Amino acid sequence: MGASLSRRTEGTNRTEMTPGLGDIPEGCLACVFMNLTPPEICNLARLNRAFRGAASSDSIWVKKLPTNYQDLLNLLPPERYQNMSKKDIFALLSRPVPFDDGYKEVWLDRVTGRVCMAISAKGMAITGIDDRRYWNRVATEESRFHIVAYLLQIWWFEVDGVVKFPLPADVYTLSFRIHLGRFSKRLGRRVSSFEHTHGWDIKPVRFELSTTDGQLASCECYLDDMEQDYENRNHKRGCWIEYKVGEFIVSNSETVTEVRFSMKQIDCTHSKGGLCVDSVFIIPTDLIDC
């Protein structure tokens, strides 16, 4: 397109040149950018100076930020965001912002600007976690928090957590990220060991969530089903799986939402083990699998 325009204007006076993209008023560009996603805006900003100027306007980027973006900024030292443009604030909040001693993170989805959250296993109450006969902490690059809780063996399995945060109005899905078996690298290849993995095919694990305004959700799931997995090439072992607990609705952005969640298998007639617990995710529902 650029070459074609160049040929069309060769040999003509400047006054006879066909208007180009750079002649579009910034106000018009700003109206267009209002309806584009942040990645689309950033891509168009590379075209020329006019597009770059319009793409940096605070009036555009304040619309891409959630209504409570100041609550996210308050988790950071003021010097990190003072005198920043709204575009730079969006970029800053698109990266994980830790809180609660670094055991929880919140960030903005880069495409929609909606709030997402993750809670580390270290930010949850895990029965027996301090007894090395039952649990170990394992450092790994496969976790966004760089550490997971690995269960050797236990009879009473219970993981509980709570998060309090002024989430924007939206519909959210809460899920646990867990892994059957212990994984490591050997000669540069990822390998999984199932030496301690047992008991998850006898009784289901119960997942639950509740909110302060009375919303409840629960489900039960067998984490290991050897017969079914054998037929399906054992999809449940040796990989990270996010188990959906349920959904909840936030209708008021100005109040703090408290969400409690748990994962339990407390039938003490049998032991269970060989399970990695990484984190819990709270994500706007229609962003799941997008």
C-alpha positions in Angstrom: 0.0 0.0 0.0 2.9 2.4 0.9 4.6 1.7 -2.4 1.4 2.3 -4.4 0.9 5.7 -2.7 4.5 6.6 -3.4 4.1 5.9 -7.1 0.9 7.8 -7.3 2.5 10.9 -5.8 5.7 10.9 -7.8 6.1 13.9 -10.1 3.3 15.9 -8.5 3.4 19.0 -6.4 2.9 18.7 -2.7 -0.5 20.5 -2.9 -1.7 17.7 -5.3 -0.7 14.8 -3.1 -3.4 12.4 -1.9 -4.1 12.7 1.8 -2.4 9.9 3.8 -2.9 8.2 7.2 -0.9 10.9 8.9 -3.5 13.5 7.9 -6.2 11.9 10.0 -7.0 14.2 13.0 -6.0 12.8 16.4 -9.5 13.4 17.7 -10.9 11.0 15.0 -8.2 8.4 15.8 -9.0 8.6 19.5 -12.6 7.8 18.7 -11.5 4.7 16.7 -9.1 3.7 19.5 -11.8 3.7 22.1 -13.2 0.6 20.4 -10.0 -1.3 20.0 -8.1 -3.5 22.5 -4.8 -2.4 24.1 -2.7 -4.7 21.8 -4.5 -3.3 18.7 -3.9 0.3 19.8 -0.2 -0.4 20.4 0.2 -2.0 17.0 -1.4 1.0 15.3 0.8 3.4 17.2 3.8 2.1 15.2 2.4 3.5 11.9 3.2 7.2 12.2 3.5 10.2 14.6 -0.3 11.0 14.5 -1.2 7.5 15.4 1.4 7.4 18.1 0.2 10.6 19.6 -3.4 9.5 19.7 -2.5 6.1 21.1 -0.9 7.8 24.1 -3.9 9.8 25.2 -5.0 9.4 28.8 -8.6 9.7 27.7 -8.3 6.4 25.8 -6.4 4.4 28.4 -8.5 5.5 31.4 -11.3 3.7 29.6 -9.2 0.5 29.4 -8.5 0.5 33.1 -10.9 -1.1 35.6 -12.9 1.3 37.7 -10.9 0.3 40.8 -7.4 0.5 39.3 -6.4 2.8 42.1 -6.9 -0.1 44.6 -4.3 -2.1 42.6 -1.9 0.9 42.5 -2.2 1.2 46.3 -0.5 -2.2 46.6 2.6 -0.7 45.1 5.0 2.0 46.5 3.8 5.4 45.3 7.1 6.2 43.6 6.4 3.2 41.2 3.5 5.0 39.6 3.7 8.7 40.3 3.6 11.0 37.3 2.8 8.0 35.0 0.5 8.3 32.0 -2.6 6.1 32.0 -1.0 4.0 29.2 2.0 3.3 31.4 -0.2 2.5 34.4 -2.0 0.0 32.3 1.3 -1.6 31.3 2.4 -1.6 34.9 -0.8 -3.3 36.2 -0.6 -5.9 33.3 2.3 -7.4 35.2 1.6 -9.3 38.5 1.3 -7.1 41.5 2.0 -9.1 44.7 0.3 -8.6 48.0 -0.2 -10.3 51.3 3.5 -11.0 51.7 3.8 -12.0 48.1 1.6 -15.0 48.5 -1.1 -13.5 46.3 -0.9 -11.7 43.0 -3.4 -9.5 41.0 -3.0 -8.3 37.4 -4.9 -6.9 34.5 -5.7 -9.1 31.4 -3.7 -7.5 28.6 -6.6 -7.6 26.1 -9.6 -6.7 28.2 -8.2 -4.9 31.2 -10.1 -7.1 33.5 -8.8 -8.1 36.9 -7.3 -11.6 37.5 -5.9 -13.1 40.7 -3.8 -16.0 41.9 -3.2 -17.3 45.4 -0.1 -19.4 46.1 -0.1 -22.6 48.1 1.9 -20.7 50.7 -1.0 -18.4 51.1 -3.4 -21.2 52.1 -3.9 -23.2 55.3 -2.9 -26.8 54.5 -3.4 -29.5 57.2 0.0 -30.9 58.3 2.1 -28.6 56.0 4.8 -28.1 58.6 5.3 -31.8 59.2 7.9 -33.1 56.7 6.5 -36.7 57.1 3.4 -35.4 55.2 4.4 -32.4 53.0 7.4 -30.9 51.3 7.9 -27.5 49.7 9.3 -28.0 46.2 10.9 -25.2 44.2 10.0 -25.2 40.5 9.9 -22.9 37.5 6.5 -24.4 36.6 4.7 -22.3 39.2 4.2 -18.6 38.9 5.2 -18.4 42.6 8.2 -20.7 42.0 7.2 -23.1 44.8 4.5 -25.8 45.2 3.4 -28.0 48.1 4.0 -31.7 47.5 2.0 -34.3 49.5 3.9 -37.5 50.4 1.1 -39.2 52.3 -1.7 -38.2 54.7 -5.1 -39.4 55.9 -6.8 -36.0 56.5 -6.4 -34.0 53.4 -7.6 -30.4 53.7 -6.6 -27.1 51.9 -8.4 -23.9 52.8 -7.9 -20.3 51.7 -9.5 -16.9 51.8 -9.0 -13.7 49.8 -10.3 -10.2 50.5 -10.1 -7.7 47.7 -12.3 -5.0 46.0 -12.9 -6.9 42.8 -14.6 -5.0 40.0 -18.1 -6.0 39.1 -17.9 -9.2 36.9 -18.6 -12.9 36.9 -15.5 -14.9 38.1 -14.5 -18.5 38.1 -12.4 -20.0 40.9 -10.2 -23.0 40.2 -7.4 -25.1 41.9 -4.2 -25.9 39.9 -2.9 -29.3 40.9 -0.6 -32.0 39.6 -0.7 -35.8 40.3 2.8 -37.1 40.8 6.1 -35.3 41.4 8.0 -33.8 38.4 11.6 -33.0 37.8 14.1 -32.6 35.0 16.5 -35.4 34.0 19.0 -34.9 31.3 17.1 -31.8 30.1 13.8 -33.7 29.9 10.7 -33.3 32.1 9.9 -36.6 33.9 7.2 -37.4 36.5 7.4 -39.9 39.3 4.2 -41.5 40.8 6.0 -43.3 43.7 3.7 -41.7 46.3 0.6 -41.3 44.1 -2.3 -43.3 45.6 -5.7 -43.0 47.2 -7.3 -40.4 44.8 -9.3 -43.0 42.9 -11.0 -44.4 46.1 -13.1 -41.3 47.1 -13.7 -38.0 45.4 -12.2 -34.7 46.5 -14.7 -32.1 47.4 -14.1 -28.5 46.2 -16.1 -25.6 47.7 -16.3 -21.8 47.6 -18.4 -19.2 49.4 -18.7 -15.4 49.5 -19.7 -13.0 52.2 -23.0 -12.2 50.4 -24.1 -15.9 50.6 -23.0 -17.3 47.2 -22.0 -21.0 47.4 -20.6 -23.4 44.9 -19.2 -27.0 45.3 -18.3 -30.0 43.3 -16.7 -33.4 43.7 -14.1 -35.0 41.5 -11.9 -38.1 41.4 -8.4 -36.8 40.9 -7.2 -40.2 39.7 -9.3 -42.8 37.8 -6.9 -45.4 36.7 -9.4 -47.4 34.5 -10.7 -44.4 32.7 -7.2 -42.9 32.4 -5.8 -46.2 31.0 -8.3 -46.0 28.2 -7.6 -42.3 27.6 -3.8 -42.6 27.9 -3.8 -41.4 31.5 -4.5 -37.7 31.0 -4.8 -37.0 34.8 -1.3 -37.9 35.8 1.9 -36.0 35.1 0.4 -32.7 34.0 -1.1 -29.6 35.6 -4.9 -29.6 35.7 -7.1 -26.7 36.7 -10.2 -28.0 38.6 -13.1 -25.6 38.4 -14.8 -25.1 41.7 -17.5 -22.7 40.6 -18.5 -19.2 39.7 -19.5 -16.2 41.8 -20.8 -12.7 40.9 -19.5 -9.4 42.0 -22.1 -6.7 41.5 -20.6 -3.8 43.6 -17.1 -2.6 42.8 -16.9 -0.3 45.7 -17.0 -3.0 48.5 -14.4 -5.6 49.5 -15.3 -9.1 48.3 -14.3 -12.0 50.6 -14.1 -15.4 49.0 -13.4 -18.6 50.9 -12.4 -21.8 49.1 -11.3 -25.3 50.1 -10.3 -28.7 48.7 -10.9 -31.7 51.0 -10.8 -35.5 51.2 -11.2 -36.2 54.9 -12.2 -39.8 54.8 -9.6 -41.3 57.2 -10.3 -44.9 56.1 -7.5 -44.7 53.6 -4.4 -42.6 53.0 -3.6 -40.5 49.9 -0.5 -38.9 48.5 1.7 -38.0 45.5 -0.1 -34.6 44.8 1.3 -31.2 44.1 -0.8 -28.1 45.1 0.3 -25.0 43.2 -2.3 -22.2 43.4 -5.8 -21.0 43.1 -6.9 -18.8 40.2 -9.8 -16.3 40.2 -10.4 -15.3 36.6 -13.3 -13.5 34.8 -15.4 -16.5 33.6 -15.5 -15.6 29.9 -11.7 -15.3 29.8 -11.2 -19.0 30.7 -9.8 -20.9 27.7 -9.7 -17.7 25.6 
